[in-house]
Amino acid sequence: HNGEKFELINSKYEECLSSTFHICKNPCNDNNIEISFKEYRDLISWLNRKEFHKFKFLESEYLDLFFNASFNINKMEFDGKLIGLELNMLTDSPFAYQESEIINIDNQIERGTKIIYSKSDEEGYIYPYTEIKINQSGDLSIYNSLDDKTMCIANCNDGEIITLDYPIVQSSDLSHKIQNDFNWNFFRIVNTFKDKRNILTISIPCEIKIKYNPLVKF
């Protein structure tokens, strides 16, 4: 309409979280603030690695949050002495993560209903690590009303333990050809702005352990 209105067609995150900050020795603990060559090598070996590692701020408000981070490092020198480091932090996500949320469900009846809540700040879905102990032989299905999708695994056996770790599905029963009996609709936890309730309908008695890291917009 000649520039009178613009529609939001799509949105995406262009880059992951990053930050730059500086570290030095605590002068309250040591009058010598110079970083020795050995100390510098230890810091480089610890911080500048080829893969991401868990990084946390040790503040009470943020103790249950972490980032997967790696660092590029620059020296900070004064009068020819190394007195600090500039850390350029790069993470693997546009979000922080919350420490693992674990949900245990004991479904003792056929077509039992359970409610779980998503703790993520970001709208969408997460594929959690899911472990299911079958307590009655039959076809397992888990329907999530918020997702409007059903995960199905046919021909399950009493005592069988099924593990879902997207995109892998495994069974403790080696005789169960689970890849053939799975509809490849992995269970996922869904979150919208208005509704975080995931109402699950579970077809047969089973025990379910769900583990995931909620996304935190921090």
LOPA-489580 format. One record per residue: y, x, z negated of N, C-alpha, C in turn; residue in three letters. Coordinates in pm, whole numbers, plus 50000, padded with zeros to 5 digits. Last residue first. Layout:
! residues N
YXZYXZYXZala/...
This chain:
! residues 218
485695187047298486445195347203487025207247277phe/483695162647317484895166547393485845173747300lys/480325168147291481545166447213482725171347296val/477105154647333478235161647395479515158047320leu/474215159347122475325151147170476455159847228pro/471175171247199472445176347151473565167547206asn/468045156447083469045159747184470305165047118tyr/464885142047044465765152947003466745156147115lys/462615118846914463645121347015464595132146962ile/459375108546873460385117846821461335121446934lys/457445080346810458305087246907459285096146831ile/454295065846799455325072746721456125081446817glu/453105032946891453235047246910454295052646815cys/451805003447035452075011246914452085026246942pro/453424995147352452244996647267452625004647141ile/456024991147470454894982347504453744983147406ser/459244987047349458124996447360456824988547369ile/462554985547420461374977147410460164985747445thr/465614995447275464374999447339463284989047315leu/468944996747318467904987847266466624990447345ile/471395016847235470275017147328469155008847266asn/474815013947190473495009247145472485009947258arg/477335019147263476505030847243475095027047197lys/479875004847450478565002547390477775015447383asp/482275011347567482204999247485480894997847408lys/481795034947706482935034147615482795022547519phe/478255042747691479445037647759480575036947658thr/475325061047719476535059247640477635053747731asn/471785065347678472955061547758474125058647665val/469025086247705469955079747611471275077647684ile/466015081447896467295087947870468155079547776arg/462805088148032463605081347930464915088947909phe/462325091748382462405097848250463275089548156phe/460385080248593461635074648542461795079848400asn/457905086348688458965096348702460355090548675trp/455735071048631456615066048738457835075048761asn/452545086248589453945085448546454805080348661phe/450045091248682450245078548611451695076448566asp/450065116448792449755105248881450075091748817asn/450615131948573451565132448685451325120948783gln/448395128648411449625121448376450635121548490ile/445425125848398446225130748510447605123948504lys/443745133948118444725124148166445575130448277his/442275154548023441615145748118442575135448178ser/443825166747834443685173547963442995164848067leu/446065154647628444755150647679444595156247821asp/448655161047586447675168847511446255165847558ser/450755162647875449905154947785448955164447714ser/454135163648008452855169747974452085160647879gln/456765167348239455995158048156454615164148134val/459985180248311458565182848291457955172048203ile/462755184648359461985175448444460465176948430pro/462685169848037463135168548176463365182148242tyr/460155167247866461255176947858461785178648000asp/457935148947693458865147747805460035157147781leu/454595147247599455865154447582456685153147709thr/452225128747424452915130547551454275136947523ile/449135128947280450535132547256451175135947390ile/446595105447191447215114147291448675116847256glu/445685085747024445745099446974446375109347070gly/444405066047283444715066647141444645081147093asp/445775072447610444645071547518445095072947373asn/447155056047899447305064547782446145062047685cys/447475043948157446195049648114446335059447997asn/450865051348268449635043348263448485051348203ala/454065050548178452955060048189451675052048168ile/457425043548260456045038848252455065050548265cys/460655033948169459755045348186458325040448167met/463045013548315461805014048239461045026648273thr/466515004648280465435011948346464225012348254lys/468984997648172468274988248260467234995448344asp/470445010747984470185017848110469615008648217asp/470404992547784471714997747826471615005147959leu/467674987447746468534976647797469874981947848ser/464935005147834466235006947768467204996847828asn/461485003747782462614998047855463884999747771tyr/458635020747816459815020347729460975015547814ile/455115017047822456405015247890457495014647785ser/451785026947858453015028447781454225025647871leu/448775010547865449885015147950451155015347866asp/446285022747629446905012847718447995019147802gly/445345027347287445135029847430445755018747514ser/447575034747035446715024147091446585026747240gln/449235055146968448385049746861447525037946907asn/450525084747097449965071647131449015067147020ile/453445100947033452035100446991451535086247013lys/455815117547218455255104347191453785105847152ile/458885133447231457465135347200456895122047154glu/461535144647427460855133047368459375136147351thr/464745156347472463365160647450462665149447375tyr/466795133847671466425140947549465005146647558pro/469115132847907467655132847901467245140547775tyr/471965112347877471345125047843469825123247847ile/474675096548053473345096847995472905111147968tyr/477915082248008476835086448099475515086648025gly/480835094847850480095083747909479035089048006glu/480955116947578481055115347723480225103447770glu/480325118947314481665114447348481795111047496asp/477175108347172477965116347266479345110247289ser/475405094447022476515100646949477395109247040lys/473775063447072474215076147129475405081347050ser/471375048146865472785049246904473075063146961tyr/468615025446896469155038646865470565039346922ile/466405000346797467775003246841468145017446800ile/463354985546911464054995046825465444997546884lys/460674963046930462064965746966462704975046863thr/457354961247071458274962946959459674966547009gly/455104955047229456434950347266457394950247147arg/452824957246961453054956447105454404949947131glu/453754977346672453294965146738453464966246889ile/454894999246555453554995646512452984983346582gln/456775027246603456555013946659455105009846635asn/458875046946462457485043246436457295028746482asp/460975072746559460665058646576459175056446550ile/463505095246479462075092246468461865077146473asn/465795117346615465525103146587464005101246586ile/468105142846570466675139546575466485124946532ile/470435162946722470245149846662468775146046680glu/471465196346692470455186846737470415174146653ser/475055200046692473705204346655472715192946677glu/476945192346985476675190246844475265195146815gln/478815212447212477595205447176477545203247025tyr/481755208847421481005215047312479745206747289ala/482075208047781482015202047649481495212047547phe/481795218748031483145214147994483195207747856pro/479625247748001479845233348006481325230147983ser/479065273647933478245267848039478545253048063asp/481985295447889480865287247842480135281047961thr/483555325947823483165316347926481955308747877leu/486165343847673484955335847654484755326147770met/487305374247642487435363347739486125355547737asn/488765391947386487535385247428487865373847522leu/490005422847317490365410047376489105403847434glu/489855441447018489235437447144489775423947188leu/491395469846847491005455946865490385453547000gly/491895496646833492145488846712491745474046727ile/491385528546932490905515046959491035506746830leu/494165550346979493055545846898492685531446933lys/496485557847109495245564347148494025560047069gly/498375540547004498475554846973497145561946999asp/496135514847040497455518346989497435533046948phe/494305491947250494515505147191495955506747143glu/491845470347320493235470247275493465483147196met/489625464247596490025471947480491505469647449lys/487965433947686488955444347716489355451347586asn/485055416847790485785423347683486735433847738ile/483535385047837484025397347897485015403447799asn/480855366747691482185372647680482365384547774phe/479395333747673479285347947703480695353647711ser/477975304947505479075313547550478605327647586ala/477695272947422476885283447482477845292747555asn/479065261947110479205264047254478105273747297phe/478825236946849478625250346905478875250147055phe/479215220046533479485221346676479205235546722leu/479095218346262477955212746336478185212946487asp/481495229546176480245236646148479065231246227leu/484095221146191483395223546317482015229746298tyr/485205218945942485265207246029484395208646153glu/484915244745835484135233745780484095221645873ser/484445271046066485385262445996484635249945955glu/483395291946240482985289646101484115283046023leu/482465282846559483615285846474483235282346330phe/479745297046744480285286946655481555292146587lys/477545300247014478775305246954479405294046872phe/474465309347157475185299847073476375306647004lys/474715324947481474175323947346475055314747264his/473835331147825474635324147724473905324047589phe/473235364547950472925350347937473795344347827glu/473965390647944473815384548076473475369748070lys/476585398947704475205398347751475115390047880arg/478675409647505478695410047651477265410647706asn/478155409547226478955399047288478825398347440leu/476415431147155476255417747096476925406947180trp/477285453147295475885449247307475675434947258ser/479925454147202479665451747345478235446647363ile/479445460446932480125447946968479875444247114leu/478205485646955477495474546890478115461146929asp/480275500247074479035498247147478225486647088arg/482135499746863482475493646992481215490847072tyr/480775514346670481085500246645481415492846774glu/480735539246800479465532446769479715517546745lys/483485544846811482735543546936481415536146913phe/485325524546570484655536746616483905534046746ser/488435510846541487055507546576486395519946634ile/490725514246273490235519346401488765515446419glu/491595507346026491395496346121490885501146257ile/491055516145714490905522245846490595511145948asn/490985500345492492295505645533492245511845671asn/489185471245469489105485345510490485489845555asp/489675445445391488385451345355488325466245381asn/492105439045491491905436945348490615443345299cys/491935441945764492585452845688492465451145537pro/489195435845950489975429545844490605440545759asn/489395445946295488865447246160489785440246061lys/489845420146547490065433546491489385434246356cys/490135400746847489505403746720489855417946678ile/491585373947036491525388046999490855389646863his/490795352047316491345355047183491045369647149phe/490565327347558490795341547534491385343247394thr/488185304547702489255307747608489385322747596ser/486745276047870486955290447855488125292647759ser/484485251647995485445255847893485535271147888leu/484165249948357483655249248220484755253548123cys/485785229148607485365241848550484865239748407glu/486185203448701486265214348798485745227548740glu/484535173748660485065185248587485015197448679tyr/485625143748831484655154248801485355165448727lys/485785110648958486335121248873485235131248845ser/486795087449212485785095849148486495105849058asn/488855069249260487585068049332486475075549260ile/491335052649142490495063549093489115061849155leu/494015044549369492755041149306492035053749258glu/497445038349351496415048249381495155044649302phe/500175020949495499055020949402498015031049448lys/502205025349673502525017349555501395017649451glu/501795038549913502025046549793502335038649669gly/501315017950098502505026550112502825034049983asn/498795008450000500005000050000501255008750000his/
